[in-house]
Amino acid sequence: MNLNLSEIILKSLFQSVQMMWPFYSLLLLLVLGKIALMVYKHNQLSKAGMFEIDKLTGDDFEKYLAILFEKLGYKVQIVGSHKGDYGTDLIIEKQGVRTAVQAKCWHNPVGIKSIQEVYGSLHIYNSTKALVVTNNYFTHQAKLLAETNNVELWDRDLLAKTILSTTV
């Protein structure tokens, strides 16, 4: 029986696929599982209330805020979650206005350092506004510094009010 080169290659390829199908199936299952987990986590975050938010890690709080701002009609870019973010975790944009957002999921009141960081990062991210969002409250000094530098603050109460306005 004479086989040409293309038939040999095709036959060899078919045999290797036959031997490797369990590996490919497992790989497909892992990818589908990862996607399902991401969808589940996204759904859980989008339904979170203040009680659940208080338990989030900093990275998950940033992801939660990204979902919240998208619900509010913003285009969102996550730039935090790694070292060297210059004090900005999210860039949100709506109607041509770019805002640098610092997210603080803390058990203590947020101080002036967060205000300084987000204000200092405005030009790095080509933003015109700055916002600090926390699940807690701000110290008196932080409020004064924010007011002086036109940095918007969302404390626990305003965050809860905004969350409720998006679920109605």
C-alpha positions as CSV (number, residue, x, y, z in Angstrom):
1,M,0.0,0.0,0.0
2,N,1.5,3.3,-1.1
3,L,0.8,6.3,1.1
4,N,1.9,9.7,0.2
5,L,3.3,12.2,2.7
6,S,0.1,14.2,3.3
7,E,-1.8,10.9,4.1
8,I,0.9,9.9,6.6
9,I,0.8,13.3,8.3
10,L,-3.0,13.3,8.4
11,K,-3.1,9.7,9.8
12,S,-0.5,10.6,12.4
13,L,-2.3,13.8,13.4
14,F,-5.6,11.9,13.7
15,Q,-3.9,9.2,15.9
16,S,-2.4,11.9,18.2
17,V,-5.8,13.6,18.6
18,Q,-7.3,10.2,19.4
19,M,-4.7,9.7,22.2
20,M,-4.9,13.2,23.5
21,W,-8.7,13.7,23.7
22,P,-8.9,13.1,27.5
23,F,-6.3,15.9,27.9
24,Y,-8.2,18.3,25.7
25,S,-11.5,17.4,27.4
26,L,-10.0,18.1,30.8
27,L,-8.6,21.3,29.5
28,L,-12.0,22.4,28.2
29,L,-13.6,21.5,31.5
30,L,-11.1,23.6,33.4
31,V,-11.7,26.6,31.1
32,L,-15.4,26.3,31.4
33,G,-15.2,25.9,35.2
34,K,-13.0,29.0,35.4
35,I,-15.6,31.0,33.3
36,A,-18.5,29.7,35.4
37,L,-16.6,30.7,38.6
38,M,-16.0,34.2,37.2
39,V,-19.7,34.6,36.2
40,Y,-20.8,33.3,39.7
41,K,-18.4,35.7,41.5
42,H,-19.5,38.7,39.3
43,N,-23.2,37.9,40.1
44,Q,-22.4,37.6,43.8
45,L,-20.5,40.9,43.8
46,S,-23.3,42.7,41.9
47,K,-25.8,41.6,44.6
48,A,-23.6,42.5,47.6
49,G,-24.9,44.8,50.3
50,M,-22.9,46.6,52.9
51,F,-22.7,43.5,55.2
52,E,-21.1,41.5,52.3
53,I,-18.9,44.5,51.2
54,D,-17.4,44.8,54.7
55,K,-16.0,41.2,54.2
56,L,-14.4,41.9,50.8
57,T,-10.7,42.0,50.1
58,G,-9.4,45.2,48.6
59,D,-9.2,43.7,45.2
60,D,-12.8,42.4,45.4
61,F,-13.9,45.8,46.6
62,E,-12.4,47.4,43.5
63,K,-14.2,44.8,41.3
64,Y,-17.4,45.5,43.1
65,L,-17.0,49.2,42.5
66,A,-16.3,48.6,38.9
67,I,-19.6,46.7,38.6
68,L,-21.4,49.5,40.5
69,F,-20.0,52.3,38.3
70,E,-20.9,50.3,35.2
71,K,-24.5,50.1,36.5
72,L,-24.4,53.9,36.9
73,G,-23.4,54.3,33.2
74,Y,-19.7,54.8,33.5
75,K,-17.0,53.3,31.3
76,V,-14.7,51.6,33.8
77,Q,-11.0,50.6,33.7
78,I,-9.4,48.8,36.7
79,V,-5.8,50.1,37.1
80,G,-5.3,49.1,40.7
81,S,-4.8,45.6,42.2
82,H,-1.1,45.8,41.8
83,K,1.8,47.7,43.1
84,G,2.6,51.0,41.3
85,D,-1.0,52.1,40.7
86,Y,0.0,55.6,41.9
87,G,-3.0,55.8,44.2
88,T,-5.7,55.1,41.7
89,D,-7.6,51.9,41.5
90,L,-10.3,52.7,38.9
91,I,-10.6,55.2,36.1
92,I,-14.3,55.9,35.4
93,E,-15.5,58.0,32.5
94,K,-18.9,59.4,31.7
95,Q,-19.8,62.2,29.2
96,G,-16.1,62.9,28.5
97,V,-15.2,63.4,32.2
98,R,-12.4,61.1,33.5
99,T,-12.3,60.5,37.2
100,A,-9.5,58.7,39.2
101,V,-11.0,56.6,41.9
102,Q,-9.3,55.3,45.1
103,A,-11.1,52.4,46.7
104,K,-10.7,51.7,50.4
105,C,-12.4,48.7,52.0
106,W,-11.2,49.3,55.6
107,H,-12.3,48.6,59.1
108,N,-11.0,52.1,60.2
109,P,-11.8,55.6,59.1
110,V,-9.8,56.7,56.0
111,G,-7.2,59.4,56.5
112,I,-5.4,62.0,54.4
113,K,-3.0,59.6,52.7
114,S,-5.8,58.3,50.4
115,I,-6.7,61.9,49.5
116,Q,-3.1,62.7,48.7
117,E,-2.6,59.6,46.6
118,V,-5.6,60.0,44.4
119,Y,-5.0,63.7,44.0
120,G,-1.4,63.1,43.1
121,S,-2.4,60.6,40.4
122,L,-4.7,62.8,38.5
123,H,-2.2,63.8,35.8
124,I,-0.7,60.3,35.5
125,Y,-4.1,59.0,34.5
126,N,-5.2,62.1,32.5
127,S,-8.1,62.6,34.8
128,T,-9.9,65.8,35.7
129,K,-11.7,64.6,38.8
130,A,-10.7,62.6,41.9
131,L,-12.9,60.4,44.1
132,V,-12.2,58.2,47.2
133,V,-14.8,55.6,48.0
134,T,-14.9,53.6,51.3
135,N,-17.1,51.2,53.1
136,N,-16.2,53.2,56.3
137,Y,-16.0,57.0,57.0
138,F,-13.3,59.7,56.6
139,T,-11.4,61.5,59.3
140,H,-12.0,65.2,59.8
141,Q,-8.5,65.9,58.4
142,A,-9.3,63.9,55.3
143,K,-12.6,65.8,54.7
144,L,-10.8,69.1,55.0
145,L,-8.0,68.1,52.6
146,A,-10.5,66.7,50.1
147,E,-12.6,69.8,50.2
148,T,-9.5,72.0,49.7
149,N,-8.4,70.0,46.7
150,N,-11.8,69.3,45.2
151,V,-11.6,65.5,45.8
152,E,-15.1,63.9,46.1
153,L,-15.6,61.6,49.0
154,W,-18.1,58.7,49.2
155,D,-18.4,57.4,52.7
156,R,-20.3,54.4,53.9
157,D,-23.6,56.3,53.9
158,L,-23.3,57.6,50.4
159,L,-22.1,54.3,49.1
160,A,-25.1,52.5,50.6
161,K,-27.4,55.1,49.2
162,T,-25.9,54.7,45.7
163,I,-26.1,50.9,45.9
164,L,-29.8,51.2,46.9
165,S,-30.5,53.6,44.0
166,T,-29.1,51.0,41.5
167,T,-31.2,48.1,42.8
168,V,-34.6,49.9,42.6
